[in-house]
């Protein structure tokens, strides 16, 4: 989708075969799968997942990787979650196409979420 729009992008997630008994995936800053250079939106950090994992990945970025995500955003980066699902082209038909749901995580959301959960942990 990005390359079709003429946007330069690169997969940055990598596989470490020695990480644990079965290997492990490593995402830069804990949440980046794809980096893209978009003249309109700037530097994009994209987290890709299945549609069923959208909420879990959103929570991971906003909770587990909160500090990294907020710093990425403060430095001018953009964070998007792209969750993919097969969508029927015609109701009742067999033909399907992969389609992303794209959610933007901005600094306001990340900071608001961080502050509300930091307050909860102090109680």
Backbone as a ProteinNet text record, in pm:
[ID]
protein_1_A
[PRIMARY]
XXXXXXXXXXXXXXXXXXXXXXXXXXXXXXXXXXXXXXXXXXXXXXXXXXXXXXXXXXXXXXXXXXXXXXXXXXXXXXXXXXXXXXXXXXXXXXXXXXXXXXXXXXXXXXXXXXXXXXXXXXX
[TERTIARY]
82.9	0	87.4	189.2	276.6	356.9	417.7	500.2	415.7	290.7	200	173.7	183.9	164.9	296.2	403.8	533	606.8	566.4	629	740.7	858.6	972.4	949.9	964.6	944	1036.2	1055.1	1144.2	1094.8	1098.5	1066	1185.6	1161.6	1271.4	1262.4	1152	1140.6	1240.1	1305.7	1400.4	1380.7	1429.2	1416.8	1549.5	1544.7	1663.2	1643.9	1710.2	1691.1	1743.8	1827.5	1884.1	1808.7	1703.1	1625.3	1523.7	1560.5	1469.2	1476.8	1396.9	1405	1356.8	1272.4	1216.5	1246.8	1334.9	1363.2	1265.4	1289.8	1202.2	1214.8	1105.4	1103.8	1146.6	1216.8	1261	1212.9	1137.6	1090.1	1170.6	1227.5	1294.3	1198.5	1247.3	1172.1	1052.6	1044.9	938.4	810.2	800.2	673.1	685.4	803.1	815.4	837.1	750.5	766.2	812.3	761.4	791.8	823.2	926.4	955.4	926	861.8	828.7	860.1	900.1	929.3	822.1	729.8	616	627.5	638.9	652.2	538.1	416.5	304.5	300.1	323.8	309.2	441	552.4	682.4	733.1	807.5	863.8	759.1	716.1	612.7	676	632.5	664.4	536.2	535	412.5	422.8	319.7	304.5	201	236.4	145.7	98.6	-29.8	-84.4	-212.8	-266.6	-397.5	-503.7	-618.7	-726.7	-761.7	-758.6	-793.9	-693.8	-573	-472	-458	-546.9	-534.8	-532.8	-630.5	-640.1	-518	-470.5	-353.9	-228.8	-211.8	-94.7	-105.3	-225.6	-247.9	-209.9	-256.8	-226.4	-75	-9.5	134.8	210	172.6	239.7	216.1	92.7	56.9	95	116.9	153.4	298.1	330.1	463.3	572.8	540	638.8	607.9	540.9	493.2	606.8	714.5	825.2	887.1	910.3	968.9	875.3	746.4	648.1	638.5	632.8	622.3	748.5	864.4	988.9	992.2	948.1	940.4	852.3	736.9	642.5	697.7	763.7	823	931	998.6	1105.8	1052.6	920.9	862.3	815.3	833.5	785.1	634.4	576.7	434.4	421.5	321.7	296.6	160	156.8	30.5	25.7	-93.7	-117.9	-196.5	-144.4	-213.5	-255.4	-383.8	-433.3	-507.3	-467.6	-512.9	-619.3	-715.4	-819.1	-861.6	-909.1	-965.1	-1108.5	-1140.1	-1273.2	-1332.5	-1456.9	-1523.6	-1546.1	-1519	-1537.7	-1685.9	-1764.2	-1908.4	-1976.6	-2079.7	-2151.8	-2199.9	-2167.9	-2207.1	-2112.6	-2017	-1922.6	-1805.4	-1721.6	-1605.1	-1477.5	-1472.5	-1350.3	-1326.7	-1202.5	-1164.7	-1037.5	-1018.8	-899	-853	-720	-666	-683.9	-733.2	-759.2	-712.7	-639.4	-593.3	-690.5	-699.2	-759.6	-639.9	-636.6	-520.5	-560.3	-487.1	-510.7	-384.1	-398.6	-287.2	-277.8	-157.7	-131.3	-53.4	-116.6	-48	2.5	81.1	142.9	38.1	-69.1	-175	-236.2	-269.2	-326.6	-226.9	-102.7	-0.9	23.2	30	53.7	-67	-186.8	-308.4	-321.6	-296.4	-304.6	-200	-77.7	31.9	-1.4	-48.4	-80.3	-194.9	-296.5	-410	-368.3	-278.2	-234.7	-125	-45	55.8	-13.8	-123.6	-201.4	-264.4	-314.1	-375.5	-275.9	-151.3	-52.8	-6.7	-27.9	13.4	-88.6	-213.5	-319.2	-297.1
-118.5	0	125	129.1	246.9	261.5	153.1	159.9	196.1	148.4	182.3	333	399.2	544.1	620.4	547.6	610.9	648	588.5	618.8	518.2	568	482.4	417.4	284.8	216.1	94.9	49.6	-63.6	-139.9	-271.5	-355.3	-351.3	-316.6	-305.1	-410.1	-481.2	-591.5	-699.1	-762.5	-868	-991.3	-1102.5	-1231.4	-1267.7	-1304.4	-1350.1	-1498.2	-1582.5	-1727.4	-1779.4	-1701.1	-1744.8	-1688.2	-1611.8	-1552.7	-1651.6	-1720.9	-1818.8	-1952.4	-2048.9	-2183.1	-2190.9	-2099	-2104.8	-1979.7	-1893.6	-1767.9	-1660.6	-1538	-1427.9	-1312.9	-1243.8	-1124.7	-1003.9	-912.5	-791.3	-671	-584.2	-459.8	-344.5	-256.9	-139.8	-61.5	-20.3	52.2	-27	-154.2	-240.3	-237.4	-150	-142.1	-116.6	-98.6	-64.7	-188.5	-206.6	-313.7	-258	-139	-76.4	71.2	120.5	263.9	314.7	429.7	488.3	637	687.6	828.9	886.8	960.4	1016	1167.9	1231.7	1378.3	1452.3	1396.6	1462.9	1437.6	1313.4	1276.6	1269.2	1277.7	1271.5	1129.3	1103.4	970.8	888.6	779.4	694.2	572.1	541.2	415.7	335.2	220.4	142.8	10.7	-20.5	-149.9	-225.9	-343.8	-424.7	-546	-580.5	-696.3	-742.4	-853.5	-899.9	-811.8	-798.9	-715.4	-757.9	-887.1	-936.1	-891.9	-851	-808.7	-657.9	-582.8	-436.3	-377.6	-413.3	-356.4	-393.4	-516.7	-560.6	-482.1	-456.4	-381.1	-233.6	-179.4	-41.9	-31.4	-126.2	-129.3	-144.1	-229.8	-250	-118	-46.4	80.8	181.6	191.1	293.3	257.3	128.4	87.5	40.4	-68.7	-128.9	-44.1	22.1	101.7	250.7	291.9	429.8	531.4	507.4	602.9	615.7	502.1	501.8	567.3	536.1	592.5	743.8	791.3	935.3	1007.1	946.7	1008.9	1011.1	902.1	895.4	1009.5	1028.5	1132.6	1272.4	1291.3	1421.7	1461.9	1361.7	1388.9	1406.9	1408.5	1436.3	1314.9	1195.7	1074.9	1061.4	977.6	945.5	796.6	756.5	614.1	578.3	470.1	416.8	267.2	219	74.7	34.8	-61.5	-115	-257.4	-277.9	-413.6	-463.1	-580.7	-635	-742.1	-741.9	-845.3	-864.5	-984.5	-1010.3	-959.1	-879.7	-821.4	-873.1	-918.3	-964.7	-845.4	-866.5	-759.8	-735.9	-845.7	-837.6	-921.5	-865.8	-939.4	-1073.3	-1181.7	-1315.5	-1377.6	-1299.3	-1350.4	-1421.2	-1480.2	-1552.4	-1469.5	-1374.3	-1294.3	-1205	-1206.9	-1127.4	-1048.7	-940.2	-858.8	-819.5	-821	-775.3	-624.4	-579.3	-436.6	-396.1	-283.4	-241.8	-145.4	-158	-54.3	23.2	153.3	233.9	329.4	320.9	411.4	490.8	621	709.1	724.1	706.6	731.1	861.5	966.7	1095.1	1121.4	1226.8	1258.6	1290.5	1355.9	1387.8	1260.1	1165	1038.1	962.3	952.2	878.1	940.5	1073.1	1141.1	1128.6	1146.3	1135.5	994	894.7	755.9	727.3	777.4	757.1	820.5	944.3	1014.1	947	900.9	837	704.1	631.4	504.2	520.1	625.5	652.3	687.8	762.3	799.2	675.1	582.5	459.9	374.3	370.3	284.4	342.3	472.3	532.6	511.9	476.4	456.2	329.2
0	0	0	85	90.4	-38.6	-83.2	-205.1	-326.5	-329.5	-439.9	-442.8	-326.3	-317.7	-340.8	-369.2	-393.1	-265.9	-153.8	-24.1	1.6	36.1	66.9	203.5	211.5	339	348.7	472.4	499.5	622	613.2	729.1	823.4	949.8	1046.6	1157.1	1165.2	1261.2	1217.7	1314.6	1276.8	1364.7	1315.3	1381.2	1446.3	1574.9	1646.8	1676.4	1600.9	1617.2	1750.3	1818.4	1945.4	2065.7	2042.9	2151.7	2206.5	2309.7	2368.5	2297.2	2341.7	2285	2139.9	2096.7	1961.4	1879.7	1928.6	1861.4	1907	1860	1901	1802.9	1783.4	1697.8	1781.7	1716.8	1784.8	1704.7	1769.2	1708.9	1768.2	1685.4	1741.8	1833.5	1947.3	2049.6	2102	2067.9	2118.6	2038.5	1935.5	1863.2	1713.2	1658.6	1516.1	1430	1332	1233.4	1099.4	1063.6	935.2	958.6	892.3	890.2	749.9	741.8	612.2	613.2	497.5	479.3	388.2	446.9	374.6	375.4	257.7	254.2	324.8	325.5	390.9	541.8	583.9	725.5	799.9	731.4	797.2	810.7	917.1	941.9	1017.2	954.5	1012.9	1077.3	1197.7	1263.5	1265.2	1197.4	1180.8	1254.5	1333	1399.1	1317.5	1267.2	1186.1	1266	1247.1	1317.9	1248.9	1296.1	1251.3	1315.8	1252.3	1306.9	1449	1475.3	1608.9	1715.9	1675.5	1771.4	1784.3	1721	1718.9	1860.7	1941.5	2077.5	2161.2	2148.4	2226.3	2185.3	2056.8	2011.5	2051.6	2050.1	2095.6	2243.5	2322.8	2466.2	2487.9	2408.6	2422.7	2399	2292.6	2262.8	2375.1	2422.3	2521.1	2664.2	2692.4	2829	2837	2769.8	2782	2717	2607.4	2534	2543.8	2650.5	2664.1	2655.3	2725.3	2725.7	2586.2	2520.9	2387.3	2286.4	2296.3	2202.7	2218.1	2341.2	2363.4	2313.9	2333.6	2285.7	2132.7	2069.2	1922.5	1870.8	1933.7	1892.7	1920.5	2035.6	2069.1	1968.7	1912.7	1815.6	1673.7	1658.3	1527.7	1450.9	1507.2	1439.6	1452.2	1369.9	1372.5	1399.6	1477	1503.1	1446.9	1370.4	1319.9	1347.5	1379.2	1390.3	1266.3	1192.5	1074.9	1108.6	1129.7	1157.3	1033.5	988.4	860.8	877.8	785.3	781.2	636	604.9	472	470.5	370.1	354.4	223.7	228.6	106.3	13.9	-115.4	-213.2	-241	-238.3	-260.3	-153.3	-89.9	13.7	-42.9	27.8	-15.7	-117.4	-168.2	-267.1	-201.6	-285.3	-234	-240.6	-331.1	-348.7	-226.3	-179.8	-63.5	-94.7	-21.4	-34.8	104.7	127.2	254.1	264	378.8	398.9	538.5	549.1	681.4	750.5	881.8	965.7	1018.4	997.5	1035.8	1146.8	1259.2	1371.5	1398.3	1411.1	1443.1	1595.2	1648	1790.2	1797	1851	1858.4	1999.8	2014.6	2143.6	2249.5	2210.3	2306.2	2364.3	2277.5	2323.7	2411.1	2365.8	2441.1	2578	2583.5	2711.6	2803.7	2748	2828.6	2885.9	2803.3	2847.2	2955.2	2931.6	3027	3162	3159.6	3284.7	3359.7	3288.7	3356.2	3418.3	3353.1	3409.3	3515	3504.5	3608.1	3737.2	3728.1	3845.7	3907.9	3823.4	3873.7	3951.7	3905.9	3972.1	4105.1	4130	4255.9	4366.4	4329.3	4430.3	4509.5
[MASK]
+++++++++++++++++++++++++++++++++++++++++++++++++++++++++++++++++++++++++++++++++++++++++++++++++++++++++++++++++++++++++++

